[in-house]
Amino acid sequence: MREKGFEFGTTTGRARRCGWLDIVQLRYCHMINGWTDIAITKLDILTGFSEIKICMGYQDKQGNLLESYPASLLLLESCTVLIIPLLIDIVSMNLIAIMCL
């Protein structure tokens, strides 16, 4: 994903952090900042992927589902990320990529 999207610093050339969508973090960010719109960029780089991974929650060591972002970093470190693969219709993604050009 990083290479396909050219996610490297302009001056330093250092690789930028990239990852899949984390709905829990997005919900927390919305709660803190109260934004009403979101812009998702670089959808065209998803062309060729058969699935997109989305984090829908966290599970602690006791098996409890945490649907909100944990306040404790120690708890967050011990959690397992619950990822749901979202299958992509390749034809639709190719059309989106063409429309983004």
C-alpha positions in Angstrom: 0.0 0.0 0.0 2.8 2.4 0.9 4.7 1.9 -2.4 1.5 2.0 -4.5 0.4 5.3 -2.9 3.9 6.9 -2.8 3.6 7.4 1.0 7.1 8.7 1.6 8.3 12.0 3.0 9.1 14.6 0.3 12.2 16.0 1.9 13.5 13.0 3.9 12.1 10.1 1.8 11.2 8.4 5.1 8.3 5.9 4.9 5.0 7.2 6.3 2.8 5.1 8.5 0.0 3.5 6.6 -2.7 1.1 7.7 -6.3 0.0 7.3 -9.3 1.9 8.5 -9.9 1.7 12.3 -13.6 2.4 13.0 -13.0 2.6 16.7 -10.3 5.3 16.4 -12.4 7.1 13.8 -15.4 7.1 16.2 -13.1 8.4 19.1 -11.7 11.1 16.8 -15.3 12.2 16.0 -16.2 12.3 19.6 -13.2 14.5 20.5 -13.3 16.8 17.5 -17.0 16.9 16.5 -16.4 17.0 12.8 -19.3 16.7 10.4 -17.6 15.6 7.2 -14.6 13.4 6.3 -12.5 13.3 3.2 -11.0 10.0 2.2 -8.2 10.3 -0.3 -6.2 8.0 -2.5 -9.0 5.5 -3.1 -7.4 4.8 -6.5 -4.6 2.9 -4.8 -7.0 0.2 -3.6 -7.4 -0.9 -7.2 -6.0 -4.5 -7.4 -6.8 -5.3 -3.7 -9.4 -8.1 -3.3 -10.3 -7.0 0.2 -9.9 -4.1 2.6 -9.4 -4.8 6.3 -11.4 -2.7 8.7 -11.0 -2.7 12.5 -14.4 -2.9 14.1 -13.3 -3.3 17.8 -10.8 -4.6 20.3 -11.0 -7.6 22.5 -9.3 -7.7 25.9 -7.5 -10.7 27.4 -10.7 -11.8 29.2 -12.6 -11.9 25.9 -14.6 -8.8 26.5 -15.4 -6.8 23.3 -14.4 -3.1 23.6 -16.3 -1.1 21.1 -14.9 2.2 22.3 -11.3 3.3 22.5 -9.7 2.2 25.8 -8.5 5.0 28.1 -5.6 3.0 29.3 -2.6 2.4 27.0 -1.8 -0.8 29.1 -5.2 -2.1 28.2 -4.9 -1.1 24.6 -1.5 -2.9 24.4 -3.0 -6.1 25.6 -6.0 -6.1 23.3 -6.5 -8.1 20.1 -7.7 -6.1 17.1 -10.9 -7.4 15.6 -10.6 -7.1 11.9 -13.3 -7.7 9.4 -12.3 -8.1 5.7 -14.4 -6.2 3.3 -14.5 -7.9 -0.1 -14.0 -5.5 -3.0 -15.7 -5.8 -6.4 -12.7 -5.4 -8.6 -14.7 -3.9 -11.5 -16.2 -1.2 -9.3 -12.8 -0.3 -7.9 -11.4 0.0 -11.4 -14.2 2.4 -12.3 -13.6 4.5 -9.2 -9.9 4.6 -10.1 -10.7 5.9 -13.5 -13.1 8.5 -12.1 -10.4 9.7 -9.7 -8.0 10.5 -12.6 
